[in-house]
Amino acid sequence: MTMKQLPRRIFLKQIAASSGALAVAAVLLVAEIMLTSGGSEEGSVSNPYLSVKGAAGLLALLIGGCIAAPIMEEFVVRGFMFRGWSQSFLGPIGAIVLTSALWAMNHTQYDWVGRFWIFIFGLALGHFRWRSNSTWLTVMVHSTINTFFFFMMGPYT
């Protein structure tokens, strides 16, 4: 697969869109860090994902978080949104940045530092989607990462 060189005008639009999305994410990240830097008592907030209430709950969490969620998220974000936006004035790079930012902001169960790493992971998934032209590749990578973290988070109760 060879890459065509983009006209300068389109390239500058992609850089502007990407920079704008990164700037918004950076401002939100800094604001969240400043708002939550007061700290809380250690142990006051427990991780709700570690309380699954038995084997059936553990299996439901595994299927939901490691199979169903990656399929749904990837087909919506990198299937539907990426495909449409990559064919717009944003181009593939702008679409990767925008879908990664939206995907990270959708993960409200994490703090802003966690969302930042989800954004970085989204950039990698977007690159895989763009280069392979396959949403199934991103589903498999996303599912693998979720499964890895699922087993690393334990112990479950």
Secondary structure as UniProt FT lines:
FT   HELIX           8..36
FT   TURN            37..38
FT   TURN            42..43
FT   HELIX           48..50
FT   HELIX           55..63
FT   HELIX           64..68
FT   HELIX           69..74
FT   HELIX           75..81
FT   HELIX           82..86
FT   TURN            89..90
FT   HELIX           91..106
FT   TURN            108..109
FT   HELIX           112..132
FT   HELIX           135..153
//
